[in-house]
Amino acid sequence: MLNVDDISARYGRVPALNGVSLQVNPGELLAIVGPNGAGKTTLAKCIAGFVTPTHGTISLDGQRISNQRPDKLVRNGVRLVLEGHRVFPELTVHENLRLGRLALSDAAQFPQRLEDVLDLFPILRERLRQPARELSGGQQQLLALAQAFIGEPQLLMCDEPSLGVAQRLIPEILTALRRMAERGTRVIVIEQVLTPPLSIADQVIVLNRGTVIARGTPGDFPRERLQELFLGTTSDG
């Protein structure tokens, strides 16, 4: 289980998170939604080791991981895919995927992991020899996710996977994330938009001004309620 317990963080004197707690079990997908500046990315960066919490603890399967270096967390199975289709544009799709093997405990596993990933992302199989720069924004996002999944992450966090992606490719990205969860990975999807991640989530957290203002299952959050939560500050759990 990923356990985030009462995490707070700040940038200089500016508070970014205030007492955030959450839990994600293996095979579970958590959607974290909220307006711009809510603290969503800061929370992910705390879990991934890029931001040091000022208070609280983070543990994975009973082992405390808060304050560990990002490179150590990657080796321990924690991966963060940031927004913006972050791939190496001049490398081929296959070369980008090979970089994912650096997170494997045994590099000999790479051929099998590559096949598993290409089953998840069949569109990439057709483009293995193409430079990543020739892919569309959505295809580059799929490549970034595939590269992360090569390393068999215990926890995969994806920050705004729909940003800059053609509408027709968003369902494919969400389906891939759902399938990752079904294979036992803990998945956290962070979005500013209201609806897409809710269609695949097991649980939902609404974050605003660094505080969890609501949590529940997707059925607890019809669009009207989400709009009220995004615009207001009412807390209900």
C-alpha positions in Angstrom: 0.0 0.0 0.0 1.0 3.6 -0.7 0.3 5.6 2.5 0.6 9.4 2.5 0.0 10.6 6.0 -0.6 14.3 6.8 1.8 15.7 4.3 2.5 19.4 4.2 4.9 21.3 1.9 5.9 24.8 1.0 7.9 26.8 -1.5 9.8 29.3 0.6 7.2 30.9 2.7 4.3 30.0 0.5 2.3 26.9 1.6 1.6 24.4 -1.1 0.1 21.4 0.7 -1.6 21.3 4.1 -2.1 18.0 5.8 -2.8 15.8 2.8 -3.4 12.1 3.4 -4.3 9.3 1.0 -3.9 5.5 0.4 -3.6 3.5 -2.8 -3.6 -0.3 -2.8 -1.9 -2.5 -5.5 -4.2 -2.6 -8.6 -6.0 0.5 -7.6 -6.3 3.8 -9.6 -6.7 7.1 -7.8 -7.7 10.2 -9.6 -6.6 13.5 -8.1 -8.5 16.4 -9.6 -8.5 20.1 -8.8 -8.0 23.6 -10.3 -4.7 25.0 -11.4 -2.5 25.8 -8.4 -4.4 23.3 -6.1 -1.1 21.5 -5.2 -1.7 18.4 -7.3 1.8 18.3 -8.9 3.5 19.3 -5.7 1.9 16.3 -4.0 3.2 14.0 -6.8 6.6 15.5 -6.6 6.7 14.9 -2.8 5.9 11.2 -3.3 8.5 11.0 -6.1 11.2 12.7 -4.0 11.5 16.0 -5.9 10.0 18.1 -3.2 10.8 17.6 0.5 7.7 17.6 2.8 7.8 19.9 5.8 5.5 17.6 7.8 4.1 14.1 7.5 5.3 10.7 6.2 5.1 8.7 3.0 5.5 4.9 2.9 5.3 2.2 0.3 4.5 -1.3 1.5 5.4 -0.4 5.0 8.8 1.2 4.1 9.2 4.9 4.7 10.1 6.6 1.4 9.6 10.3 2.3 12.9 12.3 1.9 14.5 9.6 -0.3 16.3 10.8 -3.5 14.3 10.5 -6.7 16.9 8.1 -8.3 16.6 5.7 -5.3 12.8 5.9 -5.5 12.9 5.0 -9.2 14.9 1.9 -8.4 12.3 1.1 -5.7 9.5 1.3 -8.3 8.2 4.8 -8.0 7.7 6.6 -11.3 6.4 10.1 -12.1 5.4 10.9 -15.7 5.2 14.7 -15.8 2.9 16.6 -18.2 4.3 17.7 -21.6 5.1 14.4 -23.4 8.6 14.2 -22.0 10.4 11.9 -24.4 13.7 12.1 -26.3 12.6 13.5 -29.7 15.7 12.5 -31.7 15.7 8.9 -30.4 13.5 6.3 -32.0 10.5 4.9 -30.2 12.5 1.7 -29.6 15.5 3.7 -28.2 13.2 5.6 -25.9 11.7 2.4 -24.6 15.2 0.9 -24.0 15.8 3.7 -21.6 13.1 2.3 -19.4 15.2 -0.8 -18.8 17.5 1.2 -16.6 14.9 0.9 -13.8 14.8 -2.9 -14.1 16.5 -5.0 -11.4 17.5 -7.4 -14.2 18.2 -5.9 -17.6 17.7 -9.4 -19.1 13.9 -8.9 -18.4 13.8 -6.1 -21.1 12.7 -8.2 -24.1 9.7 -9.7 -22.2 8.8 -6.3 -20.7 9.0 -4.7 -24.1 6.5 -7.3 -25.5 4.2 -6.7 -22.5 4.3 -2.9 -23.1 3.7 -3.2 -26.9 0.7 -5.4 -26.1 -0.6 -2.5 -23.9 0.3 0.2 -26.5 0.0 -1.6 -29.9 0.2 1.7 -31.8 3.9 1.9 -30.7 4.7 -1.4 -32.2 4.0 0.0 -35.6 6.4 2.9 -35.0 9.4 1.4 -33.2 11.9 2.7 -35.8 10.4 6.2 -36.1 12.0 9.2 -34.3 9.8 10.2 -31.3 9.5 13.7 -32.8 7.4 12.3 -35.6 4.7 11.1 -33.2 1.7 13.2 -32.4 1.4 14.7 -28.9 -0.9 11.9 -27.8 1.4 9.2 -29.2 4.4 10.8 -27.4 2.3 10.7 -24.1 1.7 7.0 -24.7 5.5 6.5 -25.3 6.3 8.3 -22.0 3.9 6.0 -20.2 5.2 2.9 -21.9 8.8 3.9 -21.0 7.8 4.2 -17.4 5.9 0.9 -17.4 8.9 -1.0 -18.9 10.6 -0.6 -15.4 7.8 -2.5 -13.7 6.8 0.4 -11.4 5.1 -0.4 -8.1 3.6 3.1 -8.2 3.0 5.1 -11.4 1.9 8.7 -11.2 0.8 10.5 -14.4 0.5 14.3 -14.3 -2.2 15.7 -16.7 -2.0 13.0 -19.3 -4.7 14.6 -21.5 -2.8 18.0 -21.7 -2.1 18.9 -25.3 -3.5 15.6 -26.6 -6.0 15.2 -29.4 -9.5 14.4 -28.0 -9.6 11.1 -29.9 -6.5 9.7 -28.2 -7.5 10.5 -24.6 -9.6 7.3 -24.3 -6.6 5.2 -25.5 -4.4 6.8 -22.8 -6.9 6.3 -20.1 -7.5 2.7 -21.1 -3.8 2.0 -20.9 -3.6 3.5 -17.4 -6.6 1.3 -16.3 -4.9 -1.8 -17.7 -1.7 -0.9 -15.9 -3.7 -0.8 -12.6 -5.4 -4.2 -13.5 -1.9 -5.7 -13.7 -1.3 -4.8 -10.1 0.4 -1.3 -10.4 -0.8 1.4 -8.1 -1.7 4.3 -10.4 -2.3 7.9 -9.6 -3.7 10.2 -12.4 -3.6 13.9 -11.8 -5.9 16.1 -13.9 -7.2 19.7 -13.9 -10.1 18.9 -16.2 -13.2 17.5 -14.6 -14.3 14.3 -16.3 -11.8 12.1 -18.1 -9.9 10.4 -15.2 -13.2 9.7 -13.3 -14.2 7.2 -16.0 -11.3 4.8 -15.0 -10.8 5.6 -11.3 -11.5 3.5 -8.3 -11.3 6.5 -5.9 -11.2 10.2 -6.4 -9.7 13.0 -4.3 -10.5 16.7 -5.0 -7.6 19.0 -4.0 -7.9 22.8 -3.7 -5.5 25.3 -2.2 -3.3 22.5 -0.9 -6.1 20.7 1.0 -8.2 17.7 0.3 -11.8 19.1 0.2 -13.6 15.9 -0.9 -12.9 12.2 -1.5 -15.0 9.3 -2.6 -15.8 7.0 -5.6 -16.5 8.4 -9.1 -20.2 8.0 -8.5 -20.0 10.5 -5.7 -18.9 13.2 -8.2 -21.4 14.2 -10.8 -20.2 17.1 -13.0 -22.3 19.7 -11.1 -20.8 18.7 -7.7 -17.2 18.9 -9.1 -17.9 22.3 -10.5 -19.1 23.5 -7.1 -16.0 22.0 -5.4 -13.7 23.6 -8.0 -15.2 27.0 -7.5 -15.8 26.7 -3.7 -13.9 25.8 -0.6 -16.4 23.6 1.2 -14.8 20.6 2.8 -16.7 17.3 3.2 -14.0 14.9 4.1 
